[in-house]
Amino acid sequence: MHVAALYDVHGMPWALEAVLAELDTDAIVFGGDLVWGPYPRETLALIRSLDAQVVRGNADRDPGEWVESQLSEEELRWLKELPKTLSVDDVLYCHATPRSDEEIVTPETSDELLEEMLAGVDERLVVGGHTHMQQRRGRYVNAGSVGMPYEGEVGAFWAVIADDADFRRTPFDVERAIAETRRSAWPLAETFAEENLLESPTRAEATAQFRPART
């Protein structure tokens, strides 16, 4: 079974549309943090139109005042009632780690701590996201971020999960994304465009930024 693991879309429907246009998998799992970004309503509508399974992320649980103002009560309820984890084809999907939707896994996370995070999980692989960097650490896979990657290059980063993990990067119309983001009423629109679309944080920069929050 081939599963598209699409994580951290962050209100970027153009990035998601580009990925969907090239999908040829048996199933889709969204790994959370769907709507925190410039176009939450449009992104959520696209996701809900698909035959996909969805895990809740920390930014779906608490999307913030502006995002909440853009969504209906039914949409907010749908987000908050999403499961924390899903098991598909002997693979556990979670937002960050199986025990927390905010736990940090970076290349600096020790093997011992990572095994502690995965304790009690029987599945052959664990797929997470949250830190927006693709990585493979033993049986832990970070699928990357569709809408807000920290990879040093702009694109939609995701993974196909089958017997192993196949990391993917899909280009999208960045100029359109910048223009549309700047047209959004989101208070962070200009900052997002400058820091995530005009350029992308590198893995080293992101790892350093996450360092104080490591658990």
C-alpha positions as CSV (number, residue, x, y, z in Angstrom):
1,M,0.0,0.0,0.0
2,H,1.3,3.5,-0.9
3,V,0.2,6.3,1.3
4,A,0.8,10.0,0.6
5,A,1.8,11.6,3.9
6,L,0.9,15.3,3.6
7,Y,1.9,17.4,6.7
8,D,1.9,21.0,7.8
9,V,0.0,22.5,4.9
10,H,-0.5,25.7,6.9
11,G,-3.2,27.4,4.8
12,M,-1.3,27.2,1.5
13,P,-3.8,25.7,-1.0
14,W,-1.5,26.3,-4.0
15,A,1.2,24.1,-2.6
16,L,-1.4,21.4,-1.8
17,E,-3.0,21.6,-5.2
18,A,0.4,21.1,-6.8
19,V,1.0,18.0,-4.7
20,L,-2.5,16.6,-5.4
21,A,-1.9,17.0,-9.2
22,E,0.9,14.5,-9.1
23,L,-0.4,12.0,-6.6
24,D,-0.7,8.4,-7.6
25,T,-1.1,6.6,-4.2
26,D,-3.6,4.3,-2.7
27,A,-4.5,6.6,0.2
28,I,-3.8,10.1,1.7
29,V,-3.1,10.9,5.3
30,F,-2.9,14.6,6.4
31,G,-0.7,15.0,9.4
32,G,-2.1,18.1,11.0
33,D,-1.5,21.8,11.1
34,L,-3.8,22.3,8.2
35,V,-5.2,25.8,8.5
36,W,-2.8,28.1,10.4
37,G,-1.8,30.4,7.5
38,P,-3.1,32.9,4.9
39,Y,-6.0,30.9,3.5
40,P,-7.5,28.6,6.1
41,R,-11.0,28.3,4.7
42,E,-9.9,27.4,1.2
43,T,-7.3,24.9,2.4
44,L,-9.8,23.2,4.7
45,A,-12.4,23.0,2.0
46,L,-9.9,21.3,-0.4
47,I,-8.8,18.8,2.2
48,R,-12.4,17.9,3.2
49,S,-13.3,17.3,-0.4
50,L,-10.8,14.5,-0.6
51,D,-11.1,10.9,0.4
52,A,-8.4,11.3,3.0
53,Q,-7.7,10.5,6.6
54,V,-6.6,13.4,8.9
55,V,-4.6,13.7,12.1
56,R,-5.0,16.8,14.3
57,G,-2.0,19.0,14.8
58,N,-1.3,21.5,17.6
59,A,-2.3,24.4,15.3
60,D,-5.6,22.7,14.6
61,R,-6.3,22.3,18.3
62,D,-5.5,26.0,18.9
63,P,-5.5,27.8,15.5
64,G,-5.4,31.3,16.9
65,E,-8.0,34.2,16.8
66,W,-7.7,35.2,13.2
67,V,-7.9,31.7,11.8
68,E,-10.8,30.9,14.1
69,S,-12.6,34.0,12.7
70,Q,-12.3,32.7,9.2
71,L,-13.9,29.3,9.9
72,S,-17.4,28.3,10.9
73,E,-18.3,26.7,14.2
74,E,-18.8,23.4,12.4
75,E,-15.3,23.6,10.8
76,L,-13.7,24.4,14.1
77,R,-15.5,21.5,15.8
78,W,-14.4,19.2,13.0
79,L,-10.8,20.2,13.5
80,K,-10.8,19.8,17.2
81,E,-12.5,16.4,17.0
82,L,-9.8,14.9,14.7
83,P,-7.8,12.0,16.1
84,K,-4.4,12.5,17.6
85,T,-3.0,9.4,15.8
86,L,-4.0,7.0,13.0
87,S,-2.7,3.5,12.2
88,V,-2.7,2.6,8.5
89,D,-1.0,-0.5,7.0
90,D,1.1,-1.0,10.2
91,V,2.3,2.6,10.2
92,L,1.4,5.1,13.0
93,Y,0.7,8.6,11.8
94,C,0.9,11.5,14.4
95,H,1.5,15.2,14.2
96,A,4.8,15.3,16.1
97,T,5.3,12.2,18.2
98,P,2.8,9.5,19.4
99,R,2.6,11.1,22.8
100,S,2.5,14.8,22.0
101,D,1.5,17.1,19.2
102,E,4.2,19.6,20.2
103,E,7.2,17.4,20.9
104,I,10.3,18.4,18.9
105,V,12.4,15.9,16.9
106,T,15.4,17.3,15.0
107,P,18.7,15.9,13.8
108,E,20.1,16.8,17.2
109,T,17.5,14.7,19.1
110,S,19.4,11.8,20.8
111,D,18.6,8.2,19.8
112,E,17.8,7.5,23.4
113,L,15.2,10.3,23.6
114,L,13.7,9.4,20.3
115,E,13.2,5.8,21.5
116,E,11.5,7.1,24.6
117,M,9.2,9.2,22.5
118,L,8.2,6.1,20.5
119,A,7.8,3.8,23.5
120,G,4.8,1.5,23.4
121,V,4.3,1.8,19.6
122,D,4.0,-1.5,17.9
123,E,3.8,-0.3,14.3
124,R,6.8,-0.8,12.0
125,L,7.1,3.0,11.2
126,V,6.0,6.2,12.9
127,V,5.4,9.2,10.6
128,G,5.3,12.7,12.1
129,G,5.9,16.3,11.1
130,H,5.7,19.5,13.2
131,T,9.3,20.6,12.7
132,H,8.9,21.0,8.9
133,M,12.1,19.1,8.0
134,Q,12.2,15.7,6.2
135,Q,14.2,13.2,8.1
136,R,14.5,9.4,8.7
137,R,15.7,8.3,12.1
138,G,15.3,4.5,12.6
139,R,11.6,3.8,12.3
140,Y,10.7,7.5,12.8
141,V,9.9,9.4,9.6
142,N,9.3,13.2,9.3
143,A,7.4,13.7,6.1
144,G,8.3,17.4,5.9
145,S,5.9,20.3,5.2
146,V,3.7,21.0,2.2
147,G,3.2,24.6,3.0
148,M,5.9,25.9,5.2
149,P,9.1,23.8,4.8
150,Y,12.4,24.5,6.5
151,E,14.6,23.0,3.8
152,G,16.5,25.9,2.4
153,E,14.4,25.9,-0.8
154,V,10.8,26.7,-1.6
155,G,8.6,23.9,-2.6
156,A,6.0,21.4,-1.2
157,F,7.8,18.7,0.8
158,W,6.0,15.4,1.5
159,A,6.5,11.6,1.5
160,V,5.1,8.4,0.1
161,I,5.0,5.7,2.7
162,A,5.0,2.1,1.6
163,D,7.6,-0.6,2.6
164,D,9.8,2.4,3.3
165,A,9.6,6.2,3.1
166,D,10.2,8.0,-0.2
167,F,10.7,11.7,0.3
168,R,9.3,14.0,-2.4
169,R,9.5,17.7,-3.3
170,T,6.9,19.3,-5.6
171,P,7.4,22.7,-7.1
172,F,4.5,25.1,-7.2
173,D,3.8,28.6,-8.6
174,V,5.7,30.6,-6.0
175,E,5.0,34.0,-7.5
176,R,1.3,33.4,-7.4
177,A,1.6,32.2,-3.8
178,I,3.4,35.3,-2.8
179,A,0.9,37.6,-4.5
180,E,-2.1,35.7,-3.0
181,T,-0.5,35.6,0.4
182,R,0.0,39.3,0.4
183,R,-3.6,39.8,-0.6
184,S,-4.8,37.8,2.5
185,A,-6.1,39.7,5.5
186,W,-4.0,37.5,7.7
187,P,-2.0,39.7,10.1
188,L,1.2,37.7,9.4
189,A,0.8,37.6,5.6
190,E,3.7,39.8,4.7
191,T,6.0,38.2,7.2
192,F,5.1,34.7,6.0
193,A,5.7,35.8,2.4
194,E,9.1,37.2,3.1
195,E,10.3,34.4,5.4
196,N,8.8,31.4,3.8
197,L,8.1,32.1,0.1
198,L,10.7,34.6,-1.0
199,E,13.2,32.3,0.7
200,S,13.0,29.3,3.0
201,P,14.7,28.8,6.3
202,T,17.5,26.2,6.2
203,R,17.5,23.0,8.1
204,A,20.4,24.3,10.2
205,E,18.6,27.5,11.0
206,A,15.4,25.6,12.0
207,T,17.4,23.2,14.1
208,A,19.0,26.0,16.0
209,Q,15.7,27.8,16.4
210,F,14.1,24.6,17.9
211,R,17.0,24.0,20.2
212,P,15.7,25.9,23.3
213,A,12.4,24.1,23.0
214,R,13.8,20.6,22.9
215,T,12.4,18.2,25.5
